[in-house]
Amino acid sequence: MSIQGKVYLVGAGPGDAELLTVKARKVLQQADVVIFDRLANPALIMEVSDHAKLVYAGKQPCKHVLRQGDIQTEMLVHAKKGKTVVRLKGGDPAVFGRVGEEAAYLKTHHIPFEIVPGVTAGTAASIYAGVPATHRTLSSSFAVVTAYRDRDEKKEPPNWRALAQSVDTLMIYMGMKQLAAIVDQLMTHGKPAGTPVLIVEWGTYSRQRSVEGTLETIVTNVANANLANPAVILIGDVVGVRGAVSWFEHKPLSGMGILSLRGETEMTGTLRAQGADVFAAPLQQNKGKIVTDTDIAAVLQTSKNQAVLFFAKEVLFAFLAKLGEKGYDIRSVQGQLMAGTQEVEQIARSLGLQLARYSKKSTLSPVVIGTDAINRRLLPQKITVAIRRLLEEGHLTHAFCETEQEIDDLRLVLAECANEAVLPILTTSDQVQAYAKSLSMYASVVLHNQPLDQTMS
């Protein structure tokens, strides 16, 4: 009898990683396979097992990495192999998340499944912007509407006449491209031109932005602010309470997304409390700057078509020492010794070694030396995937480094994840700031005992 797997259709919440439910976190940590959407916070990928298979199924308007049918097939294939599969969706999968189709598909194929609701983006983004969906005197009803229509679907558009005349508050998903048409339809069907409108972009992230207006002015206001998807559109008199309720935006570090390779510390908590999103990817727990006998044996077996790579100065020193202990010197190595970073290249030169700088365009096959967790052999896939996605979506604006080694780590991680991406450095040390600047990296010193916005000015 074959072992049957199980699929969990999971809501990732609206963006703020702390809004992930307890059950969602539990099944993520137990998953063998995670199929995740664009709008699931990439930092949540760091919750999964190091051995989990990750499948990106991101969807943007007119740009799908995987079509819906492919996603469903992916779930089915892994479940039939006995795997625990998590289908991770932004917000709540039951709100425009196609969970009904996916659940029906799984049931048709006799695959066990569970649905794990999440905090939906509409109500979360609106209250993070200071607008409740309902209000005792201003909003006794609200309607959740999608403005998106698949070209292949023969479905009628929303009944704008009914929505304009019978609902206090409209909460519209996926409507930015149709904003002008939506506004026109509502005013045509009797909604006053002066009806308040609020649009919230990247709701619940530190980078959240909100633009207010009326049905008459919102299209111009949005164009001036250059707002885009993902965004939620709120229409109704309840938008008027925002001035009294607003609480999330305009903190000292609002808009900043900070990468920490040390993981959670007192300082990362301080950064988060002042409004930044902090994405903790703790590489240090896996660290070990040891060159083993196996490494030496591997190097001695390399050919002229291979590059022997060093990504940290400590690894280079340890390699030379270990090679000498074994009775060899670098003339015994047929492979070409190469530096993975500028620092290693400079250190090697100071030792009288001319190590060329390795490039991904090199035709030489790389052999990476050392058990440093940030090199290509040992950097966990989940960390690589999460950081790459954070960079692709523009969630990262800075990195927090407390030591020179963390700056070295950062450079290697960025080279691995994004090929030459650069992030400005925040640090608590003048010495670390000077080291970063010596590498042509922008760095600011922040202090534990002062407001961070003042120390960065």
Secondary structure, DSSP 8 states (H G I E B T S, - for coil): -----EEEEEE-BSS-GGGS-HHHHHHHHH-SEEEE-TTS-GGGGGGS-TT-EEEE--EETTEESS-HHHHHHHHHHHHHTT-EEEEEESB-TTTTS-HHHHHHHHHHTT--EEEE----HHHHHHHHTT--S-BTTTBS-EEEEE----TT-------HHHHHHH-SEEEEES-STTHHHHHHHHHHTT--TT-EEEEEESTTSTT-EEEEEETTTHHHHHHHHT--SSEEEEESGGGGGHHHH--SS--TTTT-EEEESS-S-HHHHHHHHTT-EEEE---GGG------HHHHHHHHT--TTEEEEE-SHHHHHHHHHHHHHTT--GGG--SEEEESSHHHHHHHHHTT---EE--TT-SSEEEE-S--TTSTTTS-HHHHHHHHHHHHTT---EEE-SSHHHHHHHHHHHHHHHSS----EEES-HHHHHHHHHTT--EEE--TTS-HHHHT-
